[in-house]
Amino acid sequence: MHYSAHDAEALAPTGVLRATINLGNPILACQKAGREPTGVSVDLARALATRLDLPLELSVFDGAAKAVDAVSNDRADVGFFAVDPLRVQGVQFTSPYVLIEGCYLVREDAHFHTHEDVDQPGVSVVVGKGSAYDLYLTRALQKAELARSPTSPGVVDLFIEGRYDVAAGVKQQLESDAQRVGGLRLLPERFMVIKQAMGLPSIRGALAVSLLQQFIENCKSSGFVQEALKRHRIDGAAVAPAATP
């Protein structure tokens, strides 16, 4: 599937596809020192640039909030974000391409066993500032208090250093940190399903939205997303089902 010059202009009016990459979610992207970023979102950005026959410019951020801001303010053409009601003012979303679980991490000897145990007075929960689960838990938690790490990968370290009660985040990141730190356990059930989608500035027209939606649905149905997850050895994330007409 390739696009016309008119299509390319609708999605990338500067003649370069400017894509944001969020390193705060290791399921979708990561970057080793001195190297180019890699991951599912990077693969999707490169594939879209190829189909548009445009050069690709990646802007790499350490947190979702910064990446969302770049797209919302038209400093980037596309980004890879969790769908959230607070983001729709500046970003138009496609249907999801990947579903990810948000979970709680606690110390082995902690008394927490259910979500209800977490949302209690005096309980402190660490989240990554501006992340999908920060936005969600800000609405969902009625009694517990939130503490915010500057980035999502730093959540567990802040949780340990600050003696907070609970760390909240992407399941795979928490599992990795639990193995690294030791003495920690995940609560058995997820508290949310994070719907990862592509987004573009709200000022883009209907053609751009339609083209990006077609691209994502094609990448799901063709097996591109599933192959990318396998190639990057991502376990626990699922390809989102096809969008209903």
Buried (B, 14 or more C-beta within 10 A) or exposed (E): EEBEEEBBBBBBEEEBBBBBBBBBBBBBBBBEEEEEBBBBBBBBBBBBBEBBEBEBBBBBBBBBBBBBBBBBEBEBBBBBBBBBEBBEEBBBBBBBBBBBBBBBBBBEEBEBEEBEBBBBEEBBBBBBBBBBBBBBBEEEBEEBEBBBBBBBBBBBBBBBEEEBBBBBBBBBBBBBBBEEBEEBBBBEEBBBEBBBBBBBBBEBEEEBBEBBBBBBBBBBEEEBBBBBBEEBEBEBBBBBEEEEE
